[in-house]
Amino acid sequence: MKHVTATACALLGLGLNAFVAAAMAEPNLQDLAARTELRTVQSLTLSDEQFLAGDKNGKAVTLAGELRIPQRATGRLPVVVLLHGSGGLNGGNEFWAKHFNEMGVASFLLDSFSERGITSTSTNQALLGRLNMIVDAYRAFDVLADHPRIDPAKIAVMGFSRGGQSALYSSMKRFQQMWNPRAVFAMHIPLYASCTTTFIGDTDVTGPIRQFHGAADDYVTVAPCRPYFERLRAAGRDAQLVEYPGAHHTYDNPLAAKTPTIAKGSQSTRACTLKEETAGKIVNVATGQPFSYKDTCIELDPHIGYNEAAADATRIAVKDLLRTTFKLK
């Protein structure tokens, strides 16, 4: 498959820096929610083995999410579910929510950590199953689909890093059938999601899928995503991978430093190649043994940093996708 790097490069030269700087310098009344609701989401805490086997005997947990209804909104609305990364909900996620509100789209920021007693998994990813947030997203779908202000046919999911992986693989029909056949998202938008694991049935997906990734990302490398998206397209799926040259991990978060900095002690699977060998069993391909965060392929101290040009280009692309998918004016 031809990657969309050339398109990304063109978008990088759009010169919207002044606009974004101005938007961040002063509060914009148009992106403030007309109404904010805190909603509970009943979910389960599961190991990856439990998730992949469809074992529903996990520990029950009540999560919280913030639903933001945009101004001047009438009727049933489209909504984007936002899944945070290893550091939990942050200002970058809220920034996206405000962008969606400004264009008349509701947003639902789901907190998968607080009620599980987790602040961050960055330095210990074993604190929560890598796939657990998929179940959280499916359960959030039900809450939103039953809401009188939300159009159940117009629920998209967007995630970042760990949350991006869940936004990506929540598209798998196998997972939907095991965990919530009703939860079919109108759009999957993963940012810098990990593709290091090959799952059974991972090309049988719903879509569309649009992944955005920094080519310089050494936290969650884009390299394994290229062949995966090639396989998706070969299977006739509506999936695209967009890469931004020079962009690092969290490149879309304006609160991150513009000069890439080391995320000290953060764990990265960038050197791992993993495979679901049998249902529920993920192995390290190099050793043939069950994967663990103690494996030698786990590397530390990746970089994170904001890339204004790549962030601008991603926001333009995502907004255009939502306008098309949701048929917005």
N, C-alpha and C positions, 0 to 999 in steps of 0.2 A: 504493500500500500504506500502511496505517496503521503508523506507527512505534511502537516499544514504549517511547517516552519516558515516557508516563504510568506504565507499570509500573515503570520505573526510578526515577521520582520517589517512588513509594510505597515502594519498597525502601530508598531513601535514608533514610527515616525510621524504620527498624527499631530503631535505638538499640543496636547491638551493639559500640559503641566500647570499652566497658569489657572485654568478653570478649576482643576482639582484642588490646587493650593488655596484658591479663594473659597471654595466650598468647605474646606476644612478649617479655614481661618475664622469664619463666622457661622453661627448656627443657621441652618436653613429651615424655615418654618414649614416648607413643603414636605420635608422628609420626616416630620414628627407624626407619630401615630395619633389618629383621632380617638382611638380606644385601645387600651392595653389590658389583656386578660391573662391571668396565671392559670394554667390548666394542668391537671395531674395526668400522668401516663402510667398505667400499670404494666410493668415489664418483669423480666426475669434476669438474674445474674447467672451466667453460664460459662463453662469452659468451652474452648473451641471444639473439643471432642463432642460435648453435649450438643452444641449448636449443629454441627455437621451431621450428627446422628438423629436429629430431631427429638432429642431427649428433653422433655418439658418438665423435668424434676429439678429445675434450678431454684434458687432462692428468690422469692417474690420481692419486688422493690417498687416503690412509688416514686416516679421521677416527676420533675416539674418542667414546664415549658412556658415560654412567654409568647403569646399570640398578639401580634400588632396589626390592628385594622387601619388601613390607610385613610387619609382624609378624602372627603367627597366621594366615598365609596357607596355604591348602591347595589342591591341585589346580592347574589351569591358570588363570592370572589375567588380568584386563583390564589394559591398560597405556595410558598417555598419553605420546606422544612430544612433548617440549618443544623448540621451535625459538626460539632467542634472537634479539634485535634487533641493531641496528647496533653496539652497544657490547660484544657478546659475552655469554657466560654471566655471570649476576650473582646476587646474593642473592635478588632478586625471583623468579627462575626456581626457585631452590632452595626458596623459601618455598612455591611452588605444589606442587613435588614432595612436600614434607612434608605438605601438606594432602591430597594424593591417597593417600599412604602411610597416613595416619591413618584414611582411610575404606576401606582394604583394596584399593587400586588401585596397581599398580606404576607407576613413572615411568621415563622414559628421557631424560636430559638430553643432547642431541646438541651437540657443539662443532664448528661449521662453520668456525671461524676459525683456531684455533691451528696446525693442520698445514698450513694454506695461508699461514702467516707473517703473518697479519692479527691485529691487536689490536682495531681498531675501523674501521668504514667511515663513521662519522658525518660526518666532514668531507671524506671522499672516497668517495662511494658507488660510484664506478667501479672500486674495488679488486676487486669481485666482482660478477658478473652478478646482477641483481635477482631472477632466477628460479632461480638455481643451487641454492638450498636446497631446492627442490622435489625435485630429483634426490636430494639428501642424505636427505630424508624417505622417499622411495621405497626407497632402499637400506637405510635403517634398518628399514623395514617388514619386509624380507626377513630381516634378522638376528633380529628379534623373533619373527616368525612361525615361525622354525625353532627357537626356544628351547623347551626342554621344560617350562618353567614358565609360558609365555605362551599364551593362547588367541588364535589367529590371527584369529578372527572378532570379537575385542574389542580392536582396536588403534585408538585415537583419536589425532588430531594437534592440538596447540595451539601457537600461535605469537604472538610479540609484535613489532609494528612490521614490520621487514624479515621476521622469521620469521612474523609474522601473515599477510603477503602470501603466503608459501609455504603456510601452513596453509589459506588461503582457496583459492588457485588449484590446489593439489594435488587438489582435487575435480573438476577438469575431465577429462572422459573422453578428450578428445583427448590431453592430456598423459600420462594413465595408459597409453593405448594405445601412445604413442611410447616411453615410458621404462620402464614396468613394469606390465603389465596385471594382475598379481597384487595390486598395492598399492592396495586399495580400503579406505580408512579407515572405521571405524564411525561416526565423528563428526569434524567439522572445527570447531575453536574458535579463530578468529582474534581477537586483541585489537589494536585500532587499526591495522588493515591498510590499506594504500593501495589505492584503487580508481581511480586516475587513468588507468589504461590499459584500453581496451576491446580484448579479445582475440577473435580469430576462434573462434567456438564456445563463448564463455564462459558460456552459459546451459545447456549440456549437461553437467550435473554430477552427481556422486553426493553424497549427503548423509547425515544432516542437516548444515546449516551454521548456526552461531550466532555472530554477530560482536558484540563488545562494544567500544564506542567512547566517548570523551569528546567532548561537544558543543563544548567550548572548545579542543579540540586544534588548534593552529596549526602542528604539525610534520607530521602526516599528517591532513589535514582529512577530516571525515566526509562532507562535501557530495557528492562523487562516488559514495559508497557508496549513498546513498539511491536514485538511479535504477537503479543496478545491482541492488540487492536487489528493487526493484520489477519489473525485467525477469526476475529469477530466479523470483519468485512468479508472474508472468504466464505463465511457461513451465511452471508446475506443480511447481516445485522446493520442497523443504522447507528454506527459508532465512529467517532472521530477523536483523534488525539492532536492537540495543539501544543506546540513547544515554543518557549520563548528563550532565545539565546541570552546567556549571561544572567538569567534569573535564578535565584536560589530558593530554598525552602521558605515558606511564608511570604513569598514575594508580593502578595496582594495586601498584606497587613500594614497600614500606614503607621502603626505604632512601633513597628520593628525598625532597627537601625538601617540606614541606607547603605552603610558599609557592612558587608557580611561579617557576622561575629560567630564565635564558637559557642554552640549549645553544650556547655561543659557537662560531661557525663551522660549525655543523652544517647540512648541505644538506637542503632540503625541496623536494619537487615539488608543494607545495600550490597553486601558481599554474599548473601545467602541465595540459594536456589531451592525452593521448597515445592513439594508436590503432595497432593492428597492421593495417596497410593491406593487405599481402600476407604470406603465411606467412614469418615470420622477420624482417619489416621493421617496426620500431616508429617511427612518425613523430610529430613535434610538430604537432598539428592546426593551431596558429596559423601555422606557417611552411610546413608541407607537407614539411619536411626531416627526415632521420633524427634521432631524439632523441639528445641528448648532455647530459652534466652541465655543459657549458659554455653551454647554452642560457640565454637571458635570463629564462626562466620559473623558473629555479632561484633560490630565495630562501634566505637564511641566518638564523641566530639565532632559531630557534623556542624555545618554552618547554617545560619538563618539570616535573612535580610530582606528588606523591602526594595522592590524594583518598580519605581513609579511608572515607567513606560509600559512595562509588562502588565502592571495592575490596571492601568487605564485601558489597555487593549482588551484585557479579560472582561472588565466591566461592560465595555461596549458590546463585546461578543455575547455575553450572557444576557444582557438586556434585549438584544436583537433576537436571541433564541426564545426568550420568554414572550416577547411580543408576537412572534410567529406561532409558537406552540399554543399560547393562550388566546390568540386572535385579538390582541389588544389594538386599540386605535393609536 
